[in-house]
Amino acid sequence: MAKTIPIFAETPRSTGQNPENPLEFRKSPVLSLYVHIPWCVRKCPYCDFNSHEADAGFNEREYVDALIADLQSALPLIWGRPVHTVFFGGGTPSLLSPGAIDELIGAFRALAMLSPEAEITLEANPGTVE
């Protein structure tokens, strides 16, 4: 069941607010997006994260489409809340192609309220970036 986010609440009488208007709009909290990329060149023995060796490759197109669909399904819960940070973690997010990263950031801008000053961070392992 979807969680309802209230956009107004009763105003306490002690605030000096107009008692004729008992409703007050709240400012929604900002959001941060975590984008999990679960593939690695090899699985480290100490790693407890959901990650898998990409020795046989992975279907990047299918995964990018699934991430965008997941964001679309969450839109009713986040509508109107600005996104201030995006973190690509994993696994090894630097295994994604630059085009896939660009497509995801473009989708975040188009679907969510990604702030123009948003901090966007991508984890990378040596040897997976040039």
N, C-alpha and C positions, 0 to 999 in steps of 0.2 A: 504494500500500500504506500502511495506517495506521501511524503512528509509535507505538511502545510506550513509555510513560512508566513507568520503574521506580518502585515505591513502597518498595522496601527495598534494602539493600546490605549487604555484609559489614562488620562492625564491626572496625576495626583492633584488634589485641590490645593495642596500647600505650595505649589509652584507659582502661584499668582496667575495662572492661566485663566482664561475666560471660562467661568463655570457653564456658560451657555454652549460651549463647544467641548464636549468631553473626549473627543478623539484627537490624537496627535500622531503624525506620521513619524515612523522611525527610519533612520538611515540604515540600509542593509550593509552587513559587513563585507569587506573585500574578499576575493577568492584567490587561491593559488591552485594551479593545475600541476599534477604529477602525472607524467606520461611514462608508463613502464614499458621498456623494450626488453623482452625476456631472453634474448639470444646473446651468446658469448662465443668467442673463438674456441675456448675450452672452459669447462666447469672447474673452478678453483675448489680444492678440497675443503676450505674453510668457509665457503659462501653458503649462507642460509637463505638467500633470496631466491625467488621463483625465476630461475634462469636455466637455459638449456643450450647444449653445444649446437652450433650452427654448421657442423661439419657437412651435413647434407643440404645446407642452404635453408632458406625459409621463404615463405610467400609474403614478400613485402607488401605487394598490392592489396592482398586480402587483409593483412593486419592494419594497414593505414585506413582502409575502408571501415574496418571494425572499430577503430578508435574514433573515427568521425561519427559513426552511427551511435556509439556510446555517448559522445558529447551531445548529439541531437536528442537522445532520449532523456538526458538530464536537464535540458533547457528549461522546462517548467519550474525546476527547483532553483535555478540560478539566475533566471531572467532579471535583468536590472542591476545585477551585482557586478562591479568591475573586477576584472582579473588583473592582478598586479605582478604575479610571477608565474613562470612556466618552468618546470624542471623535468628534463628528460633523463630518466635513470634506468637502472636495470640490474642486470645484464650489461650489455655494451651498446648504448644508444648510437655510438658512432659507427656501428655496422649498417645503420640505415643510410640510404643514398641521400645526397644533398637535396635532390628533388622531392623525396618523401618528407624530409624535415620542412622544406619550403611549403609543401602542400598542407601539412599539419598546422603550421603557424598561420597560413592563409585561412584555413578553416576556423581556427580559434578566433581570428580577427572578424571573420564573416558571421560566425554563429554566436560567439560570446562577446562580452564587452572587454576586449583586450586593450588595456591602457596603452597609449602610444609610448609611454615611458616604461613599459613592462620590462622587468628583468627576465631574460630567457637564458637558461643554463642547460648545457648538454654534457653529461659525463662522457669521457673518452679514455680509452686505453691506448698506450703507446703501440704503434704498429697497426692501428686501425684508422689512422688519419694521416694524410700527407700534407 
